[in-house]
Amino acid sequence: MFSSLTLSLIVFAFAALAIIIAGTRLARLADELADRTGLGEALFGVLLLAGVTSLPDFAATLSASMDARPDLAMSNAMGSMAVNLLFLGVADIVYRKANLEHAAASSVNLMLATLLIVLLTLPLLAIISPSVASWGVHPVTPVIVGVYLFGLHLVYRARTKPMWFPRLTSQTVPDKPELHYQGRSSEVWIRFAVLATITALAGWVLMESAKVIADQTGLSDTLVGGVFTALATSTPELVTTIAAIRYGALTLAVSNIFGTNCFNMLVVAAADVGYPNGSIYSELSSVQMTWGLVSILMTAILLLGMVRRETYGIGRIGFESAMILSVYAVALGIILANG
């Protein structure tokens, strides 16, 4: 699509900028729609905002998969999940009043973290299992979709009929809806849809330019997908999470990250369906497995942090945030050294 390296780099930068700008505005609209619809920050973050912020990953990964570039596609998908979890550590640094996971305690977020661990194990099992496919799709792909949908049902039940409640402290910031908004809800939904469309198109353009960058610089698809496009396509999660914190929507900030990663497992399933040469899992290398295992480790650490609910830690961030920042840094160093 883009012939020169210089043009591809410029297009890559503009697409990333478009994602950042759209993501900033999406957070404010999501907070408002969560109140208008009565879904609350946690459910809206899972059901809608997470899907919207995942659109760049969806567009980018599916584009690479259909172009028969499995390393680029799956490195982007798996790398993005690790980056998203890293962003929760960054968000904890930004929120200075207390440990973010303490302040945004929610049964929904606990459920989402657990669901994510379950979902992440499925493609890793597919990678090490015998190469089988029916109509070019691995049997684990429909399982991923089924587990995701059942998980959403459990999350909804955890929100509407909770069996576990976090202990409220002076640092806890509950989701309290604002009841009075100006303008019609339909106008807000239209703006939300427009920004979502811009985000998806920017993600597709981003991956098209990334293919040229990988080809003309000699960088491997695994490195470009797992680091550069993963960071770029994940910028909506960082932007919306930081923006949500600024607006005081802490539950939305945390549920957006976990919900996005759960939705990204549908992106993995779509990549398998879109790959033209059989099952995409049989084409993957140890690097994609590494990103998947790192994401499981980071999620488990965050889950421990949400259960423990440390109020303050070193540098006024929770121990779990310090640990996931360290885990990602070590993993990235190893992958870059071997890339």
Salt bridges, closest charged atoms under 4 A:
ASP31 OD2 - ARG28 NH1 3.99
GLU32 OE2 - ARG36 NE 2.75
ASP67 OD2 - LYS211 NZ 3.55
GLU187 OE2 - ARG184 NH2 3.47
GLU208 OE2 - LYS211 NZ 3.03
ASP215 OD1 - ARG69 NH2 2.88
ASP221 OD1 - ARG69 NH2 2.86
